[in-house]
Amino acid sequence: MRIHRSLVRFGSGALLFCSAGALALPAQQPATVAAAAEIESLTKAVDQVVRGLRLQGAALTVLRQNGEVHRSEHGGLGADHPLPIASASKWLTVATVLTLVDDGTLDLDAPVARYLEEFDRDDKDDITLRQCLACTAGFPARLPGRMRGWDMDDFAEAAADRGLQHDAGDGFRYGGVTFQVAAAAAVRVTGKSWHELFTARIASPLGLDDTAFGGLRPLGDKPGTHPLPWVGGGAVSTLDDYSRFVQCLVNGGQWRGQQVLSAKSVKTMFQDQVHPRIPVRAVGVDAEPVRYGLGTWVFELENGSQRVADPGAFGFTPWIDLDLGVAGVFAVQDRVRRVFGRLVAVMDTVREVAESPVLAGVEELVTLSHDGRERRYHLHVPPIDHQTDANGAATDQPTTDQQASGKQSPGMPLVIVLHGGGGNGERIARVTGIGEIADREGFVAAFPDGTGKLRHRLLTWNDGVLPVYAKDHDVDDVGFLREVVRDIARRVPIDSTRVFVVGHSNGGMMCHRLARDAADLFAGIAVVAGAMNYTASETDTPVAVMLVHGTADEHVKFEGGRPDRAIGRARRREDASVQAAIDYYVARNGLVAYPERVVDSTRKGVTIDTYDREKGSGLSTVPVKVITLPGGGHAWPGSRVAPGPMLRDPVFDFDASQAIWDFFARVRRPIAAAGGAKGGDHAAPPRAGR
């Protein structure tokens, strides 16, 4: 019976579980279907290898910097199934040796004779550790005899007595002896066994509980205890374990905040270490052109990029496409000459999928028509990364019911960011840096353009009150922003309970309007330096609210009233106070009117008031949070981009963008509105504890 499983994670929220049969996907999310098709192509590519070679089983993981993005298991070979990995052992060996180089215990360019006195002889005293790990030291591929009962010292003596095939550095000869010499040097200089070194330097930091080195004959014999562990090909590992190790390499030697191997050493592993005049021929695989790093085959791709790999004799193969930062581990037990040629097609499919917009992320300017106008928005979709837990296992696993039904969990959160009056979507994206947070936290961000006399400059929003172009021309911005959300949902899997809107100044005033006219769509709003001037419509639907305002804002005063600094007709407006907005939303959400207050003395006394308790019950899912910036002006707090020429306010030292996401990250729109105030409750606002 053939079974396979395929798992991919969309951003920070969604998992897609693919069975061998048809995919059960909601028709209203074609972007999800597209992503599923991309991932299914990987599963099918491995299926073709399994069927074509009549394999008992195989398994594949695909990795990127932030974690695993795909895993499929085919036949009876699971991710925790121990396998002899043959030459894939070399990456483990090189990494172990390089940790000693990192701390100064070993020197790649020092002669081996410095560490192994047996090599202090005329024909071997200039051999370096680098040459040993690059297969240019001149050692034969193997030593005669069975080496039964030998330890590292016995091996070092025999290798020193064996003649070289060529002078050090003058040729390339692939084999296990040269790596064994480097390991013997590491053992001699540290006084520890190879098993102890590998465990302390690599296995323990990465949690490789099922990976150890065994002997040469039979390959992998007595893993973890053999007196002569064969470091060039005797390791035993699992797909789970080896994937953690490759993830560490993709992350520049880092694993869960710990620098296991320096980024410099990882880079050195994958650089060509053979002199250009010396030809390199791949052993066990049919591939050209090819060069060699430290224990690493370096393949040149047609587009000029490089793929590094360490295929084992039984087909177990890790690889990394260096330009994309995408890696794979293919677990199988067969002959590499049969497997590798077909595996190249799998590698190429992985590359195609990794480069697809659905998985690699999107930075796109989208144009759409609404209400007789051509409108546009900037779309930022983060790369899809499958996070892992502290044990290296995939998080957010689908439930048993989801597995049985093929149902998926929700998509990514969506944050719409509205620029201030006179701005545009491109600038507010730079000012807020929310796209960077989206990549880190796993949500979709969109930055729409308002309207104005000029095509893409000096744009405004119809917040219902402010006398600007959008208001004068009765622009349907509520309808437009609804259409933006619908359009994004057609492109990307979106969690409909986690759609949020953020606005600055005129954009913040637009958020207040959306809180009344589109409360069925937006789970929460975040307003930076924007007054709640729009009161023409009403709703009972609760909405989570965050307000960020500086007490010295002269464009939109904290206490309300006419602005001290404004342009044209806007100078005659009367803004509502921040307190008026607090009173309204606290009452609308049915919250206790006295907040929990925190004063951050390290940041000029920033005050954070949180209203999150419902009347007569516990914590609310629709809180109101108010951040007051003493002496803060109108510029976006924490921006790394200088304010525009029309805004002379200094930037307040507070990361508003991160604070907004931290607030939204805990919010979901209730399926049924509850706890909101009714009717005339809004006419008698509560006293806030200020």
VENMOVEN-V549283 format. One record per backbone hydrogen bond with DSSP energy under -1.0 kcal/mol. CO is the residue of the C=O (numbers start at 0). NH is the residue of the N-H. If there is no record, write none. Layout:
co:CO nh:NH
co:CO nh:NH
//
This chain:
co:2 nh:74
co:5 nh:17
co:7 nh:15
co:9 nh:12
co:9 nh:13
co:13 nh:9
co:14 nh:408
co:15 nh:7
co:17 nh:5
co:25 nh:28
co:28 nh:32
co:29 nh:33
co:30 nh:34
co:31 nh:35
co:32 nh:36
co:33 nh:37
co:34 nh:38
co:35 nh:39
co:36 nh:40
co:38 nh:42
co:39 nh:43
co:40 nh:44
co:41 nh:45
co:42 nh:46
co:43 nh:47
co:44 nh:48
co:45 nh:49
co:46 nh:50
co:47 nh:51
co:48 nh:52
co:49 nh:54
co:55 nh:75
co:57 nh:73
co:58 nh:330
co:59 nh:71
co:60 nh:328
co:61 nh:68
co:61 nh:69
co:62 nh:326
co:63 nh:66
co:66 nh:63
co:69 nh:61
co:70 nh:6
co:71 nh:59
co:73 nh:57
co:77 nh:80
co:78 nh:239
co:82 nh:236
co:84 nh:87
co:85 nh:88
co:86 nh:89
co:88 nh:92
co:89 nh:93
co:90 nh:94
co:91 nh:95
co:92 nh:96
co:93 nh:97
co:94 nh:98
co:96 nh:100
co:97 nh:101
co:98 nh:102
co:99 nh:104
co:99 nh:105
co:100 nh:103
co:106 nh:109
co:107 nh:129
co:109 nh:128
co:110 nh:113
co:111 nh:114
co:111 nh:115
co:115 nh:118
co:116 nh:119
co:118 nh:120
co:120 nh:123
co:120 nh:124
co:123 nh:126
co:126 nh:111
co:127 nh:131
co:128 nh:132
co:129 nh:133
co:130 nh:135
co:132 nh:294
co:134 nh:172
co:135 nh:168
co:137 nh:164
co:140 nh:175
co:146 nh:149
co:150 nh:154
co:151 nh:155
co:152 nh:156
co:153 nh:157
co:154 nh:158
co:155 nh:159
co:156 nh:160
co:166 nh:169
co:175 nh:179
co:176 nh:180
co:177 nh:181
co:178 nh:182
co:179 nh:183
co:180 nh:184
co:181 nh:185
co:182 nh:186
co:183 nh:187
co:184 nh:188
co:185 nh:189
co:186 nh:190
co:192 nh:196
co:193 nh:197
co:194 nh:198
co:195 nh:199
co:196 nh:200
co:197 nh:201
co:197 nh:202
co:198 nh:203
co:201 nh:205
co:202 nh:206
co:202 nh:207
co:206 nh:208
co:211 nh:235
co:212 nh:223
co:213 nh:229
co:214 nh:219
co:217 nh:220
co:220 nh:214
co:221 nh:224
co:221 nh:225
co:228 nh:230
co:229 nh:232
co:229 nh:233
co:233 nh:213
co:234 nh:84
co:235 nh:211
co:236 nh:82
co:237 nh:241
co:238 nh:242
co:239 nh:243
co:240 nh:244
co:241 nh:245
co:242 nh:246
co:243 nh:247
co:244 nh:248
co:245 nh:249
co:246 nh:250
co:247 nh:252
co:248 nh:251
co:252 nh:259
co:252 nh:260
co:254 nh:257
co:257 nh:254
co:257 nh:259
co:261 nh:265
co:262 nh:266
co:263 nh:267
co:264 nh:268
co:265 nh:269
co:267 nh:270
co:268 nh:293
co:274 nh:277
co:288 nh:299
co:290 nh:297
co:291 nh:272
co:295 nh:292
co:296 nh:308
co:297 nh:290
co:298 nh:306
co:300 nh:303
co:304 nh:300
co:305 nh:321
co:306 nh:298
co:307 nh:319
co:308 nh:296
co:311 nh:314
co:312 nh:335
co:313 nh:333
co:315 nh:311
co:316 nh:329
co:317 nh:309
co:318 nh:327
co:319 nh:307
co:320 nh:324
co:320 nh:325
co:325 nh:320
co:326 nh:62
co:327 nh:318
co:328 nh:60
co:329 nh:316
co:330 nh:58
co:334 nh:337
co:334 nh:338
co:335 nh:339
co:338 nh:342
co:339 nh:343
co:341 nh:345
co:342 nh:346
co:343 nh:347
co:344 nh:348
co:345 nh:349
co:346 nh:350
co:347 nh:351
co:348 nh:352
co:349 nh:353
co:350 nh:354
co:352 nh:355
co:355 nh:359
co:356 nh:360
co:358 nh:383
co:361 nh:380
co:363 nh:378
co:365 nh:376
co:367 nh:374
co:369 nh:372
co:372 nh:369
co:374 nh:367
co:375 nh:448
co:376 nh:365
co:377 nh:446
co:378 nh:363
co:379 nh:444
co:380 nh:361
co:385 nh:67
co:386 nh:394
co:388 nh:391
co:392 nh:388
co:398 nh:402
co:399 nh:403
co:400 nh:404
co:401 nh:405
co:411 nh:494
co:412 nh:443
co:413 nh:499
co:414 nh:445
co:415 nh:501
co:417 nh:503
co:419 nh:422
co:422 nh:458
co:423 nh:427
co:424 nh:428
co:425 nh:429
co:426 nh:430
co:427 nh:431
co:428 nh:432
co:432 nh:436
co:433 nh:437
co:434 nh:438
co:435 nh:439
co:436 nh:440
co:437 nh:441
co:437 nh:442
co:441 nh:11
co:443 nh:414
co:444 nh:379
co:445 nh:416
co:446 nh:377
co:450 nh:459
co:458 nh:421
co:459 nh:450
co:460 nh:462
co:465 nh:467
co:467 nh:471
co:468 nh:472
co:469 nh:474
co:470 nh:473
co:474 nh:476
co:475 nh:479
co:476 nh:480
co:477 nh:481
co:478 nh:482
co:479 nh:483
co:480 nh:484
co:481 nh:485
co:482 nh:486
co:483 nh:487
co:484 nh:488
co:485 nh:489
co:487 nh:490
co:487 nh:491
co:492 nh:411
co:494 nh:497
co:496 nh:668
co:497 nh:413
co:498 nh:522
co:499 nh:415
co:500 nh:525
co:501 nh:417
co:502 nh:527
co:503 nh:506
co:504 nh:508
co:505 nh:509
co:506 nh:510
co:507 nh:511
co:508 nh:512
co:509 nh:513
co:510 nh:514
co:512 nh:515
co:512 nh:516
co:513 nh:517
co:517 nh:520
co:517 nh:521
co:522 nh:543
co:523 nh:500
co:524 nh:545
co:525 nh:502
co:526 nh:547
co:527 nh:504
co:530 nh:532
co:543 nh:524
co:544 nh:624
co:545 nh:526
co:546 nh:626
co:547 nh:528
co:548 nh:628
co:549 nh:552
co:553 nh:563
co:553 nh:564
co:557 nh:577
co:560 nh:574
co:566 nh:569
co:567 nh:570
co:568 nh:571
co:569 nh:572
co:574 nh:560
co:576 nh:580
co:577 nh:581
co:578 nh:582
co:579 nh:583
co:580 nh:584
co:581 nh:585
co:582 nh:586
co:583 nh:587
co:584 nh:588
co:585 nh:590
co:586 nh:589
co:587 nh:676
co:589 nh:614
co:595 nh:609
co:597 nh:607
co:598 nh:600
co:599 nh:602
co:599 nh:604
co:599 nh:605
co:602 nh:605
co:605 nh:599
co:606 nh:627
co:607 nh:597
co:608 nh:625
co:609 nh:595
co:610 nh:623
co:611 nh:619
co:612 nh:591
co:613 nh:616
co:617 nh:613
co:622 nh:544
co:623 nh:610
co:624 nh:546
co:625 nh:608
co:626 nh:548
co:627 nh:606
co:628 nh:550
co:628 nh:631
co:631 nh:551
co:635 nh:638
co:636 nh:655
co:643 nh:646
co:651 nh:637
co:651 nh:653
co:653 nh:655
co:654 nh:658
co:655 nh:659
co:656 nh:660
co:657 nh:661
co:658 nh:662
co:659 nh:663
co:660 nh:664
co:662 nh:665
co:663 nh:666
co:677 nh:680
co:678 nh:681
co:679 nh:682
co:680 nh:683
co:687 nh:689
//
